[in-house]
Amino acid sequence: MSKNLSPSSFSSKVSFGLISASISLLIIGLIFKFMFWPGAAFTIVLGLTIIALLLVGGSIKKILNKALFYKTLYPLLGAFFTMGVQFKIMHWPGADIMIISSMVGLSFAFLEFAFRMRKTVLSLVPALFSFSIIMMLFKIMHWPFASELLIFTFLFFALITTCVIFYRGFRLKSSTPLGSNFLVIGVLSLLYFIVECATILKFQFFGFEHFQLRLIIVSLLFLLFVFSLFIIYFKTEEFQKKFEFEFQFLQSLSIIYAFMLVIQVLVSAQA
């Protein structure tokens, strides 16, 4: 995702709209899946296809702009993972190897994100998510102790992420509106953590059924993704340069939430 987009840029609005629309298709497809309505598979596959094409387009754009090789590779890994999930849904051969190889690559990508932000506490989030991806891979491949490892790792990641976002938000609040934006993300992240805990640990949560909790989780992930993406695309270039680490963090955070939404698709396909 580019950091050089001005608020008035037509391309930024188009990019924001296309990305949001593709994720919206995933949400609609998941709702149809949870409610057992017809058309779920088609809607999910369409959303995944658009996401993959956007990622490939992003990689081509980086190549044309002569970006570093690894920066052109990351979108391709995302596209490869998205297509792997699509193959899994359609029960086509090659899905497992696509998912495994892309998840390993994406794990290294998040470690690189963390390394770039190593001078700030914000680096904890992509670093922990890199480890969470490996635990997700254990679960997907049904390896020993996968469920226990994933539950511990993921809940720890979600809790630390919420704490880091609140910490940074309170530190920024007195000096910039970006602090308030971080606090909004923190509140949504806290709600997500609570509902995810209730779902994974099978707690009673205000009488909601399991599928209703999954719908709440998907909705919160969507809000977190769209809000993070909105800040990235519609803040001024000067503002982005002044808060370089914060915008790198928001970039990684938006990718994390998009990844988690695609994981929801994968989990639904295996249910």
N, C-alpha and C positions, 0 to 999 in steps of 0.2 A: 504494500500500500504506500502510495507516494506521500511524502511529507511536504511537497512543494505546491500544494493546491491552495489557491486563494478562495475566500468565501464566495466570490462572485463567479468563480470559474464554472463554465458550463460543463466541462468534462468531469469535474468533481461531483456535480449534482447528478449527472448521468450514471457515473460509477456507483455513487451511493444508492441511487434508485435501483440499478440492476442487481447489486449485491443484496440489498434488502428484499427485493422481489423474489430472488432465488431462495433465500432463507425462508421467506414467507411461504413459498410452495412446500418446503420441507415441513413447516409447522402445520399447514393445512393437511398434508399427507399423513402426518403423525396423528392428528386429531381424528381423521377418517379411520386410521388403523386402530386407535384406542376404542373408537365407537363402533367398530366392525361395519363401517359403511363401505359401499363399493367405490372403486376409483382410487383407493389409498396407494396401491403399488404404482399406478401410472403417475400420480401427482408427485410421489417421492422420487421416482426415477427421473421425471422431468426436472425437478428441482436440483437433483444431484448432477444431472447432465449440464445444466446451465452453470452451476458452480464450477464444475470441471473446466468448461469452456472459458469462463472468466479467469480462472487461475492460469490456464495455458496462455490466454491473451495477456495477462499480467507479466508472465515470464518473457513473452516475445517483446513486450514493451521495454522490459529491463535490458534485454539483449540489444535492442535498437539504441538504447541510451548508453550502451557500453558499460553496464553495471558489472560489478564483480561476479565471478562465476557462481559462487555459492548463493548469491542473492537471486540469481536467475533460476537456481535449482530448487529453492524452497517452494515457490508456487507449483512447480512441476510435481514435487513430492505430495503436495496437497491435492492436486488433480489426480495423481495416481492412487492415493488413498480413497478419494471420493469415488473413483471408478471401481476400485476394489469392493467398496460397500455396495455399489450398484450391481456388480457381478454376484456378490453374495445374495442379494435380494432375489436376483433372477436365477440363482442356482447355476451359474455358468462356471465352467472350469477356469482355474487360475486365480480365483478370488482370494484364497488364503495366502498365496505367495505375494500377491499385490498388496494385501493389507499388512502382512508381516514386514516386507521390505520398506514400505512407505512409512510405517509407524516407527521403525528403527531410525530411518532418516529424519523424520520429524522430531524425534527425541533429541537427536544431535542439533537440530535447528533451534530448538528451545534452549539448549545449553549455550549455543552461540548468542542468542538473545540475552541470556543471563550474563554472559561474559562482557557484552557491550555495556551492560548497566551495573557492572561489578562495584562501582563506587557508591552505589546507593542501595538501601534496603529493598527497593523495588525488585532487585535482581532475584530475590528469594522466590518470587511467584513463577517465572518461567523455568527456573532451576528445579523447583519441586514438581512442576507439571511434566518436565522431561522424565522424571522418575515415575510419575503416575502413568505416563504412556506405556512404559515397559510393563507395569503391573496390569494395565488394561490388556496388553498383549498376552500376558499369562492367562488372564481370564478367557479371552477370546479363543485361545488355543487349548483350553481346558487342562492346563498344566497343574501339577500338585500344589496345594495350598494357595491356589490363585485367588479364591474368593476372600479368604481372610486377609491376604496381603493387600488386595485391591481396596477393601473396605477401610482398613487402617490408613493406607497411603492416601486415598482419595479424600477421606474426611479430614485428615491432617492438612492436606493441601487446601481444601475449601476453607478451613478455619484460619490458616495462616494468611491466605489471600484476603479474607475479610479484614483481619487485623491490620495488614500492611496498607490496604486501601484507606481504612479509617485513619491510621497514623499519618499517612501522607496528606489526606484531606484536611485534617485539623492543622497540620503544619502550614498548609498553603492558604487556608481559609482567610486569614487576616490580610493577606497580601494580593490575592488574585481571585477572580471568579472561578478559576480552575479548581480551587479548593472545594467550592460548593458542588462542582460536578463530580469530584472524587467522592464526596460524602453521599451523593445520590447513588453512585455506583456501589458504595459501601453498604448502604441500606438494602439495596436489591441483592447484593451478594450475601448479606446476613440472612435475609429471607430464604434465599436459595439454599444456604447451608442448613438452616433449620428444617426445611421441607425435605431435603436430601437425607438428612439424618433420620427423619421420621419414616421415610420410604425404605432406606437400606436396613435400618435396625428394626423395622416393622413396629414402630410406635403408633399409638392411636393419636391422630392429628385432627381434632375438631370433627370427628366422625367421617372424614373423607375416606372413600374407597381407594384402593391401590392405583387404579387407572386414573382417578381424579387427581391424585398426588402427582402422577407422571405428567398430566396435562399442566398442572401448576408449575412443575419443574421446567418443562419445555417453554412455557410462557415467560418465566423469569429469565431463562437463558436467552430468549429472543430479545427481551427488553435490555438485558445487559449488553448483548452484542450490538444492537442498533444504537444504543446511547453511546457506547465506546466509539463506534464507527463514526457517529455524527460529530463527536468532538474532534476526531482526527481529520475529517474532511472539511469542516467548516470553521476552523480556527485560522487566524492569519498566519502567514509564513513567519512573520517577526515573532509572534507569540509562540510558535512551535520551536523556533531557535532558542528563545529565552528559556524554555522548559523542555530541553532536548530529552532528558531522561524520562520525564513524565509522558512525552509523546511516544517514545520507544516502548515504554511500559504499556500504554494504551493500545499500541499496535499489537503487541504480543497478547494482550488481554482479549482483544476482539477476535484474534485468531484462535485463542483457547476456547472462547465461547462458541465459535463456529464449529470447531473440532468436536466439542462436547455435544452439540446438536446433531452432528453427523453420527456420533457414537450412539445417541438415542435412536437413530434410524437403524443402526446395526443391531442394537439390543432388541428392538421391536421385530426385526426380521428373524431373529433367532428365537423369539418367544413362541 
